[in-house]
């Protein structure tokens, strides 16, 4: 079983792969560029809110651990 792919077939497959990659990349980039120019800026909105956080010790010891990370960003009015 020494069926090998000929060099011509391999060359054609490589060229087709390059062409498909180039066309795909070009299409995606053109879609991104056209989408960015058509978007209008979002209207400025302000809102207020109140957040409360209460941390309690569990009544039953637990082996579960976790981590929560959150960031509060202050916006200048």
Buried (B, 14 or more C-beta within 10 A) or exposed (E): EEEEEEEEEEEEEEEEEEEEEEEEEEEEEEEEEEEEEEEEEEEEEEEEEEEEEEEEEEEEEEEEEEEEEEEEEEEEE
